[in-house]
Amino acid sequence: MELSSSFASLVSDNISFSSAISPFPLQSSLKTLKLTKPTSQNLRILAVAVEPQQDLPHNSPQKLLKELAERKKVTSPKKKVPPKKFILRPPLDDKKLVDRFLKSPQLSLKSFPLLSSCLPPSRLNNADQTWIDEYLLEAKQALGYSLEPSDQLGDDNPAKHFDTLLYLAFQHPFCERNKARHVRAGHSRLCFLGQFVLELAFCEFFLQRYPRESPAPMRERVFGLIGRRNLPKWIKAASLQNLIFPFDEMDRLIRKEREPPVKSVFWALFGAIYLCFGFPEVYRVLFEVFGMDPEDKECQPKLRRQLEDVDYVSVEFEGNKLTWQDVAAYKPPEDALFVHPRLFRACVPPGMHRFRGNLWDFDSRPQVMQTLGYPLVVQDRIPEITEARNIELGLGLQLCFLHPSKYKFEHPRFCFERLEYVGQKIQDLVMAERLLMKHLDAPGHWLQEKHRRILMNKFCGRYLREKNLHRYMIYSEQVQDAYEHNRRLRNPSTTAVQQALHGLAYTVYGKPDVRRLMFEVFDFEQIQPKSV
């Protein structure tokens, strides 16, 4: 008995059992225990830890499978459950779907389809109204608008929905309210439209302000004014930073946290202004509220070798730099030849009349006009106006097909560059409006990708070549030989001609003719049946 009691006390003093269970199989270990008390017989007792599966052989399959299962429990990560937004939901039945569409604000306006397509897909709720009550007056005051609620205006006034669109414009993807589906969709669609509105507004302004300049410096000026790096400066100048970052100080944020929300709000803001008030108000907010200066040192283009321009410009541009007020307040005369006469004069130099009656005018112009469906039928008060418009249209068409290699080094403006610049911007805006009205439930990032895929440069040139219009392009002899058997050189020039045609159509007949060319003549969406 004495031996057993001393053995128990020794075991309790020298052996401790851990409660943690190792995930790996236990290994047999032997420990030699020595008795501290002297006994009559010097006993050595061995303590052996026996595995629970001691009866299984060492190399048995069951033991190996169990060890493998234990290892997998520890080493293999848990499978991630997909987020709820990616789990497919059962489709709505027809009655609920029809009811949702009929109650949507997007179908409430028949006279303003584009404005209607940019409204939220469902009505604003109490949380939206809370933000409007708290912050909207501050935004309208900073932008210079009346503080009265816009819904008091008449139904025939597009500005009636300005409060709703202005609220959506400030709900950028990084704020709390953007988690709501109708807010997120409304803001992203406004942002998608606003970027093309800004590009076209600056394009028209700089083409008329600098009538002798090529488009390359103009693009640098635009980037210097509304590049992503400079947008926070304009937001702060208008005191709108607290509406975008209500809980943070904008200047202390790093660039990747500061610039994306500012860019999103800036673009969406001008999408809302364009829908409700048009381009004159876009110019006012840009230059009066945000205080942009086209002569600022930060937006000046880099120095480059300038070609000497010996040709005349239109009388209204000679020795006169137009201001934004001149561009915003301009209204064409009653008997004007074109929808945008001053923009046409800024793109088509007066010296183009020297090309009237040349070989291209007799051989190629009739085929080009027949393919494009020109001249359009316009009811003019005086027949001489129609005749003069058709003459100018023919000269503009010849300029669209005039490659820079022919006359650019002696006459810098006798090429399609300026018409190509305005044509590129107007076709971007027209396609954006088309996609917004066609896909009412699509978010802005989906529309952006769709827009990019449709208007890829290689497709624009291909549509022109399908009409066999590339045969009428005018090259210099050296370039003609190089381009004749090299499509990689030739195809970009056909893209430029196609965009120049859109610019000419916009200046002469307006935006409806650009739509006609894009969707009826060139079939940008590729939905018309093909001839076999």
KEBA-311890 format. One line per field, with one value per residue (C-alpha): x, y, z; residue in three letters. Coordinates in nm, 2 decimals, decimal comma. Layout:
% residues N
east: c(X|...) .
north: c(Y|...) .
up: c(Z|...) .
type: c(ALA|...) .
END
This chain:
% residues 532
east: c(0,00|0,28|0,44|0,12|0,05|0,40|0,37|0,04|0,19|0,49|0,28|0,06|0,37|0,57|0,30|0,06|-0,21|-0,29|-0,65|-0,55|-0,60|-0,35|-0,50|-0,22|-0,20|-0,04|0,30|0,40|0,65|0,83|0,94|1,15|1,02|1,25|1,12|1,25|1,20|1,44|1,27|1,39|1,39|1,51|1,21|1,20|0,85|0,78|0,46|0,34|0,08|-0,13|-0,32|-0,69|-0,64|-0,36|-0,52|-0,49|-0,17|0,07|0,01|-0,36|-0,57|-0,82|-0,55|-0,41|-0,75|-0,82|-0,49|-0,57|-0,91|-0,76|-0,50|-0,77|-0,97|-0,68|-0,51|-0,80|-0,97|-1,34|-1,54|-1,65|-2,02|-2,10|-2,25|-2,62|-2,61|-2,47|-2,73|-2,99|-3,34|-3,66|-3,79|-4,09|-4,42|-4,57|-4,81|-4,55|-4,31|-4,57|-4,67|-4,31|-4,25|-4,57|-4,50|-4,14|-4,06|-3,86|-4,19|-4,36|-4,23|-4,33|-4,21|-3,86|-3,75|-3,38|-3,46|-3,71|-3,45|-3,21|-3,47|-3,44|-3,61|-3,83|-3,96|-3,75|-3,81|-3,79|-3,41|-3,36|-3,60|-3,39|-3,08|-3,27|-3,41|-3,07|-2,82|-3,00|-3,05|-2,67|-2,60|-2,84|-2,71|-2,35|-2,44|-2,65|-3,00|-3,33|-3,39|-3,76|-3,85|-3,83|-4,14|-4,35|-4,26|-4,49|-4,49|-4,36|-4,04|-3,76|-3,62|-3,91|-3,70|-3,38|-3,40|-3,42|-3,13|-2,92|-2,97|-2,87|-2,56|-2,41|-2,46|-2,12|-2,04|-1,84|-2,12|-2,38|-2,69|-2,54|-2,61|-2,98|-3,04|-3,24|-2,98|-2,69|-2,84|-2,95|-2,61|-2,41|-2,63|-2,60|-2,22|-2,21|-2,39|-2,20|-1,86|-1,96|-2,15|-1,83|-1,62|-1,86|-1,90|-1,53|-1,48|-1,73|-1,59|-1,22|-1,29|-1,46|-1,21|-0,90|-1,00|-0,65|-0,54|-0,52|-0,72|-0,41|-0,35|-0,72|-0,73|-0,44|-0,63|-0,94|-0,73|-0,57|-0,91|-1,11|-0,84|-0,90|-0,61|-0,76|-1,12|-1,09|-0,97|-1,29|-1,51|-1,34|-1,37|-1,75|-1,76|-1,91|-1,65|-1,86|-2,15|-1,92|-1,71|-1,94|-1,72|-1,37|-1,16|-1,09|-0,74|-0,62|-0,74|-0,49|-0,55|-0,71|-0,96|-1,02|-1,03|-1,27|-1,57|-1,50|-1,48|-1,81|-2,00|-1,85|-1,96|-2,30|-2,36|-2,32|-2,53|-2,81|-2,76|-2,75|-3,08|-3,26|-3,11|-2,89|-2,55|-2,57|-2,61|-2,32|-2,10|-2,22|-2,15|-1,81|-1,67|-1,88|-1,94|-1,62|-1,42|-1,23|-1,00|-0,90|-0,59|-0,46|-0,10|-0,18|-0,40|-0,18|-0,06|0,30|0,51|0,53|0,63|0,35|0,28|0,24|-0,13|-0,17|-0,54|-0,82|-1,06|-1,42|-1,48|-1,64|-1,32|-1,06|-0,88|-1,14|-1,11|-1,46|-1,55|-1,78|-2,06|-2,03|-2,06|-2,34|-2,56|-2,51|-2,83|-2,81|-2,99|-3,33|-3,21|-2,89|-2,76|-2,68|-2,80|-2,46|-2,33|-2,05|-1,92|-1,93|-1,72|-1,47|-1,42|-1,45|-1,22|-1,34|-1,05|-1,22|-1,41|-1,10|-1,17|-1,51|-1,55|-1,23|-1,21|-1,32|-1,62|-1,74|-1,63|-1,67|-1,91|-2,23|-2,16|-2,07|-2,39|-2,60|-2,46|-2,51|-2,86|-2,76|-2,89|-3,17|-3,50|-3,53|-3,81|-3,64|-3,81|-3,57|-3,46|-3,11|-3,06|-3,11|-2,87|-2,60|-2,63|-2,59|-2,27|-2,12|-2,22|-2,03|-1,72|-1,75|-1,77|-1,46|-1,29|-1,40|-1,22|-0,91|-0,62|-0,37|-0,09|-0,22|-0,22|-0,16|0,20|0,12|-0,24|-0,28|-0,66|-0,72|-0,78|-1,05|-0,89|-1,12|-1,43|-1,30|-1,26|-1,62|-1,75|-1,59|-1,75|-2,09|-2,10|-2,00|-2,29|-2,55|-2,46|-2,47|-2,82|-2,93|-2,81|-2,97|-3,31|-3,28|-3,16|-3,37|-3,26|-2,89|-2,63|-2,38|-2,08|-2,26|-2,35|-1,99|-1,86|-2,14|-2,06|-1,69|-1,74|-1,98|-1,76|-1,42|-1,21|-1,18|-1,56|-1,61|-1,36|-1,51|-1,86|-1,73|-1,54|-1,86|-2,02|-1,71|-1,66|-1,29|-1,23|-1,30|-1,03|-0,77|-0,41|-0,07|0,11|0,37|0,11|-0,11|0,17|0,24|-0,13|-0,23|-0,13|-0,10|-0,43|-0,27|-0,18|-0,50|-0,77|-0,71|-0,76|-1,10|-1,20|-1,11|-1,32|-1,62|-1,60|-1,55|-1,87|-2,05|-1,90|-2,01|-2,37|-2,38|-2,28|-2,50|-2,82|-2,78|-2,80|-3,09|-2,88|-2,60|-2,85|-2,96|-2,60|-2,51|-2,81|-2,96|-2,67|-2,38|-2,58|-2,36|-2,57|-2,56|-2,93|-3,03|-3,05|-2,75|-2,76|-2,67) .
north: c(0,00|0,24|0,17|0,24|0,56|0,69|0,60|0,79|1,11|1,09|1,05|1,35|1,56|1,48|1,42|1,70|1,63|1,91|1,97|2,08|1,79|1,79|1,75|1,52|1,16|1,10|0,94|0,69|0,83|0,67|0,86|0,72|0,80|0,78|0,75|1,03|0,83|0,55|0,21|-0,13|-0,23|0,02|0,00|0,17|0,22|0,30|0,51|0,43|0,65|0,41|0,53|0,45|0,26|0,05|-0,26|-0,14|-0,23|0,05|0,05|-0,04|0,16|0,26|0,43|0,61|0,74|0,86|1,05|1,20|1,32|1,48|1,66|1,80|1,94|2,16|2,25|2,30|2,64|2,67|2,71|3,07|3,12|3,35|3,69|3,73|3,96|3,68|3,42|3,39|3,49|3,36|3,59|3,82|3,70|3,90|4,09|4,22|4,30|4,50|4,68|4,77|4,92|5,11|5,27|5,35|5,73|5,64|5,59|5,91|6,16|6,12|6,46|6,42|6,06|6,11|6,29|6,02|5,75|5,91|5,93|5,66|5,33|5,36|5,64|5,81|5,69|5,85|5,81|5,99|6,27|6,31|6,38|6,62|6,82|6,84|6,91|7,00|7,37|7,40|7,24|7,46|7,78|7,69|7,62|7,94|7,80|7,91|7,76|7,69|7,32|7,24|7,01|7,33|7,40|7,30|6,96|7,10|7,22|6,97|7,16|7,02|6,71|6,90|6,83|6,46|6,46|6,68|6,45|6,15|6,34|6,36|6,00|5,87|5,50|5,54|5,69|5,52|5,60|5,45|5,10|5,15|5,00|5,29|5,55|5,35|5,30|5,67|5,81|5,58|5,66|6,04|5,99|5,80|6,08|6,37|6,28|6,31|6,63|6,79|6,67|6,81|7,14|7,21|7,09|7,35|7,62|7,57|7,53|7,87|8,04|7,92|7,90|7,84|7,58|7,21|6,97|6,83|7,15|7,17|6,82|6,91|7,22|7,01|6,76|7,04|7,17|6,86|6,60|6,38|6,53|6,89|6,81|6,84|7,20|7,30|7,12|7,31|7,64|7,59|7,48|7,14|6,93|6,89|6,74|6,47|6,40|6,49|6,31|6,37|6,67|6,64|6,78|6,52|6,22|6,05|6,07|5,73|5,81|6,17|6,17|5,88|6,02|6,38|6,26|6,06|6,36|6,61|6,41|6,32|6,69|6,80|6,52|6,65|7,01|6,92|6,73|7,01|7,33|7,25|7,36|7,73|7,64|7,39|7,68|7,90|7,64|7,56|7,91|8,11|7,87|7,66|7,95|7,77|7,99|7,88|8,10|7,95|7,84|7,49|7,41|7,55|7,30|7,21|7,40|7,25|7,35|7,55|7,54|7,89|7,95|8,19|8,13|8,35|8,27|8,38|8,75|8,68|8,51|8,76|8,93|8,83|8,56|8,45|8,41|8,15|8,41|8,45|8,08|8,02|8,31|8,26|8,21|8,16|8,41|8,33|8,27|8,09|7,83|7,58|7,47|7,56|7,83|7,96|7,61|7,53|7,84|7,74|7,40|7,47|7,76|8,02|7,92|7,59|7,77|7,75|7,37|7,43|7,28|7,07|6,71|6,56|6,79|6,65|6,28|6,19|6,43|6,30|5,94|6,04|6,26|5,98|5,72|5,95|6,07|6,43|6,69|6,67|6,83|7,16|7,41|7,75|8,08|8,18|7,93|8,09|7,97|7,61|7,65|7,81|7,54|7,26|7,44|7,47|7,11|6,99|7,18|7,04|6,69|6,74|6,86|6,54|6,33|6,55|6,36|6,58|6,45|6,65|7,02|7,03|7,16|7,45|7,51|7,36|7,38|7,22|6,87|6,69|6,73|6,99|6,82|6,49|6,64|6,76|6,45|6,22|6,40|6,43|6,06|5,97|6,18|6,05|5,69|5,75|5,90|5,61|5,35|5,53|5,54|5,18|5,01|5,17|4,92|4,90|5,05|5,30|5,08|4,83|5,11|5,24|4,90|4,87|5,22|5,14|4,82|4,98|5,28|5,11|5,28|4,97|4,94|5,30|5,27|4,94|5,08|5,35|5,09|4,88|5,17|5,19|5,56|5,51|5,51|5,88|5,99|6,24|6,15|6,29|6,08|5,95|5,85|5,70|5,46|5,36|5,31|5,12|4,78|4,84|4,83|4,90|5,25|5,30|5,19|5,46|5,73|5,58|5,60|5,97|6,04|5,86|6,08|6,39|6,31|6,31|6,65|6,80|6,65|6,81|7,16|7,16|6,98|6,92|6,62|6,44|6,40|6,25|5,99|5,92|5,86|5,65|5,42|5,43|5,48|5,32|5,10|5,12|4,88|4,62|4,54|4,60|4,30|4,25|4,21|3,86) .
up: c(0,00|0,08|-0,26|-0,45|-0,26|-0,32|-0,69|-0,72|-0,56|-0,79|-1,09|-0,99|-0,93|-1,25|-1,51|-1,64|-1,90|-2,14|-2,24|-2,59|-2,84|-3,12|-3,47|-3,57|-3,45|-3,12|-3,11|-2,84|-2,60|-2,31|-1,99|-1,72|-1,37|-1,08|-0,72|-0,49|-0,18|-0,11|-0,10|-0,01|-0,37|-0,64|-0,87|-1,22|-1,35|-1,72|-1,81|-2,16|-2,35|-2,56|-2,86|-2,87|-3,20|-3,07|-3,20|-3,57|-3,75|-3,83|-4,20|-4,21|-4,46|-4,19|-3,99|-4,29|-4,39|-4,04|-4,03|-4,37|-4,25|-3,94|-4,15|-4,39|-4,11|-4,01|-4,34|-4,59|-4,58|-4,54|-4,86|-4,91|-4,94|-5,24|-5,14|-5,16|-5,46|-5,68|-5,57|-5,85|-5,74|-5,90|-6,17|-6,09|-6,23|-6,51|-6,30|-6,05|-6,33|-6,52|-6,20|-6,12|-6,47|-6,48|-6,14|-6,23|-6,26|-6,58|-6,77|-6,63|-6,89|-7,25|-7,37|-7,23|-7,30|-7,22|-6,89|-6,80|-6,86|-6,61|-6,33|-6,05|-6,13|-5,82|-5,62|-5,35|-4,99|-4,65|-4,63|-4,96|-4,85|-4,53|-4,73|-4,95|-4,66|-4,49|-4,77|-5,10|-5,02|-4,96|-5,29|-5,48|-5,32|-5,40|-5,77|-5,79|-5,83|-5,68|-5,33|-5,42|-5,47|-5,83|-5,83|-5,82|-6,19|-6,47|-6,63|-6,96|-6,79|-6,77|-6,46|-6,26|-6,18|-6,10|-5,72|-5,78|-6,03|-5,81|-5,51|-5,73|-5,85|-5,50|-5,41|-5,52|-5,50|-5,18|-4,97|-4,76|-4,96|-5,28|-5,14|-5,23|-5,58|-5,72|-5,60|-5,73|-6,07|-6,10|-6,00|-6,23|-6,53|-6,47|-6,44|-6,76|-6,95|-6,78|-6,90|-7,27|-7,20|-7,06|-7,35|-7,62|-7,43|-7,41|-7,77|-7,91|-7,68|-7,78|-8,15|-8,15|-7,92|-8,10|-8,47|-8,60|-8,35|-8,42|-8,20|-8,02|-7,80|-7,74|-7,60|-7,36|-7,25|-7,17|-6,98|-6,78|-6,68|-6,61|-6,56|-6,25|-6,06|-6,09|-6,01|-5,63|-5,68|-5,86|-5,61|-5,33|-5,52|-5,52|-5,15|-5,23|-5,06|-4,74|-4,94|-5,09|-4,77|-4,48|-4,23|-4,36|-4,45|-4,83|-4,82|-4,58|-4,78|-5,01|-5,39|-5,44|-5,17|-5,28|-5,66|-5,75|-5,55|-5,67|-6,03|-6,00|-5,85|-6,10|-6,40|-6,26|-6,17|-6,53|-6,65|-6,44|-6,54|-6,91|-6,88|-6,71|-6,86|-7,16|-7,26|-7,17|-6,81|-6,83|-6,94|-6,66|-6,39|-6,54|-6,57|-6,32|-6,03|-6,05|-6,18|-6,46|-6,66|-7,01|-6,99|-6,66|-6,68|-6,55|-6,86|-7,13|-7,39|-7,42|-7,67|-8,02|-8,36|-8,51|-8,88|-9,04|-9,11|-9,40|-9,46|-9,35|-9,07|-9,06|-8,98|-8,64|-8,52|-8,67|-8,39|-8,13|-7,86|-7,78|-7,41|-7,26|-7,24|-7,62|-7,68|-7,42|-7,53|-7,90|-8,10|-8,48|-8,70|-8,84|-9,19|-9,10|-9,34|-9,07|-8,73|-8,58|-8,82|-8,61|-8,53|-8,90|-8,98|-8,71|-8,87|-9,24|-9,34|-9,59|-9,82|-9,91|-10,18|-10,40|-10,43|-10,57|-10,92|-10,90|-11,01|-10,68|-10,69|-11,02|-10,99|-10,62|-10,45|-10,63|-10,52|-10,16|-10,13|-10,27|-10,03|-9,73|-9,84|-9,89|-9,93|-9,68|-9,76|-9,56|-9,60|-9,64|-9,68|-9,97|-10,24|-10,24|-9,88|-9,99|-10,28|-10,06|-9,80|-10,05|-10,19|-9,84|-9,77|-10,07|-9,96|-9,61|-9,76|-9,96|-9,64|-9,46|-9,72|-9,73|-9,56|-9,37|-9,59|-9,89|-9,78|-9,41|-9,41|-9,64|-9,52|-9,17|-9,16|-9,51|-9,36|-9,16|-8,81|-8,66|-8,80|-8,67|-8,32|-8,30|-8,47|-8,22|-7,93|-8,08|-8,17|-7,81|-7,68|-7,93|-7,86|-7,48|-7,51|-7,73|-7,48|-7,18|-7,35|-7,48|-7,16|-6,88|-6,61|-6,70|-6,45|-6,57|-6,57|-6,80|-7,04|-7,03|-7,15|-7,41|-7,54|-7,56|-7,75|-8,01|-8,08|-8,11|-8,38|-8,58|-8,61|-8,71|-9,00|-9,10|-9,13|-9,36|-9,58|-9,60|-9,79|-10,02|-9,91|-9,84|-10,22|-10,23|-9,98|-10,10|-10,01|-10,12|-10,38|-10,13|-9,87|-10,14|-10,24|-9,88|-9,79|-10,10|-9,98|-9,60|-9,42|-9,08|-9,21|-9,41|-9,17|-8,90|-9,16|-9,26|-8,89|-8,89|-9,21|-9,06|-8,74|-8,95|-9,14|-8,81|-8,72|-9,05|-9,00|-8,66|-8,77|-9,08|-8,98|-8,61|-8,38|-8,56|-8,87|-8,66|-8,54|-8,89|-9,01|-8,71|-8,69|-9,04|-9,29|-9,11|-8,88|-8,57|-8,37|-8,66|-8,64|-9,00|-9,24|-9,46|-9,83|-9,94) .
type: c(MET|GLU|LEU|SER|SER|SER|PHE|ALA|SER|LEU|VAL|SER|ASP|ASN|ILE|SER|PHE|SER|SER|ALA|ILE|SER|PRO|PHE|PRO|LEU|GLN|SER|SER|LEU|LYS|THR|LEU|LYS|LEU|THR|LYS|PRO|THR|SER|GLN|ASN|LEU|ARG|ILE|LEU|ALA|VAL|ALA|VAL|GLU|PRO|GLN|GLN|ASP|LEU|PRO|HIS|ASN|SER|PRO|GLN|LYS|LEU|LEU|LYS|GLU|LEU|ALA|GLU|ARG|LYS|LYS|VAL|THR|SER|PRO|LYS|LYS|LYS|VAL|PRO|PRO|LYS|LYS|PHE|ILE|LEU|ARG|PRO|PRO|LEU|ASP|ASP|LYS|LYS|LEU|VAL|ASP|ARG|PHE|LEU|LYS|SER|PRO|GLN|LEU|SER|LEU|LYS|SER|PHE|PRO|LEU|LEU|SER|SER|CYS|LEU|PRO|PRO|SER|ARG|LEU|ASN|ASN|ALA|ASP|GLN|THR|TRP|ILE|ASP|GLU|TYR|LEU|LEU|GLU|ALA|LYS|GLN|ALA|LEU|GLY|TYR|SER|LEU|GLU|PRO|SER|ASP|GLN|LEU|GLY|ASP|ASP|ASN|PRO|ALA|LYS|HIS|PHE|ASP|THR|LEU|LEU|TYR|LEU|ALA|PHE|GLN|HIS|PRO|PHE|CYS|GLU|ARG|ASN|LYS|ALA|ARG|HIS|VAL|ARG|ALA|GLY|HIS|SER|ARG|LEU|CYS|PHE|LEU|GLY|GLN|PHE|VAL|LEU|GLU|LEU|ALA|PHE|CYS|GLU|PHE|PHE|LEU|GLN|ARG|TYR|PRO|ARG|GLU|SER|PRO|ALA|PRO|MET|ARG|GLU|ARG|VAL|PHE|GLY|LEU|ILE|GLY|ARG|ARG|ASN|LEU|PRO|LYS|TRP|ILE|LYS|ALA|ALA|SER|LEU|GLN|ASN|LEU|ILE|PHE|PRO|PHE|ASP|GLU|MET|ASP|ARG|LEU|ILE|ARG|LYS|GLU|ARG|GLU|PRO|PRO|VAL|LYS|SER|VAL|PHE|TRP|ALA|LEU|PHE|GLY|ALA|ILE|TYR|LEU|CYS|PHE|GLY|PHE|PRO|GLU|VAL|TYR|ARG|VAL|LEU|PHE|GLU|VAL|PHE|GLY|MET|ASP|PRO|GLU|ASP|LYS|GLU|CYS|GLN|PRO|LYS|LEU|ARG|ARG|GLN|LEU|GLU|ASP|VAL|ASP|TYR|VAL|SER|VAL|GLU|PHE|GLU|GLY|ASN|LYS|LEU|THR|TRP|GLN|ASP|VAL|ALA|ALA|TYR|LYS|PRO|PRO|GLU|ASP|ALA|LEU|PHE|VAL|HIS|PRO|ARG|LEU|PHE|ARG|ALA|CYS|VAL|PRO|PRO|GLY|MET|HIS|ARG|PHE|ARG|GLY|ASN|LEU|TRP|ASP|PHE|ASP|SER|ARG|PRO|GLN|VAL|MET|GLN|THR|LEU|GLY|TYR|PRO|LEU|VAL|VAL|GLN|ASP|ARG|ILE|PRO|GLU|ILE|THR|GLU|ALA|ARG|ASN|ILE|GLU|LEU|GLY|LEU|GLY|LEU|GLN|LEU|CYS|PHE|LEU|HIS|PRO|SER|LYS|TYR|LYS|PHE|GLU|HIS|PRO|ARG|PHE|CYS|PHE|GLU|ARG|LEU|GLU|TYR|VAL|GLY|GLN|LYS|ILE|GLN|ASP|LEU|VAL|MET|ALA|GLU|ARG|LEU|LEU|MET|LYS|HIS|LEU|ASP|ALA|PRO|GLY|HIS|TRP|LEU|GLN|GLU|LYS|HIS|ARG|ARG|ILE|LEU|MET|ASN|LYS|PHE|CYS|GLY|ARG|TYR|LEU|ARG|GLU|LYS|ASN|LEU|HIS|ARG|TYR|MET|ILE|TYR|SER|GLU|GLN|VAL|GLN|ASP|ALA|TYR|GLU|HIS|ASN|ARG|ARG|LEU|ARG|ASN|PRO|SER|THR|THR|ALA|VAL|GLN|GLN|ALA|LEU|HIS|GLY|LEU|ALA|TYR|THR|VAL|TYR|GLY|LYS|PRO|ASP|VAL|ARG|ARG|LEU|MET|PHE|GLU|VAL|PHE|ASP|PHE|GLU|GLN|ILE|GLN|PRO|LYS|SER|VAL) .
END
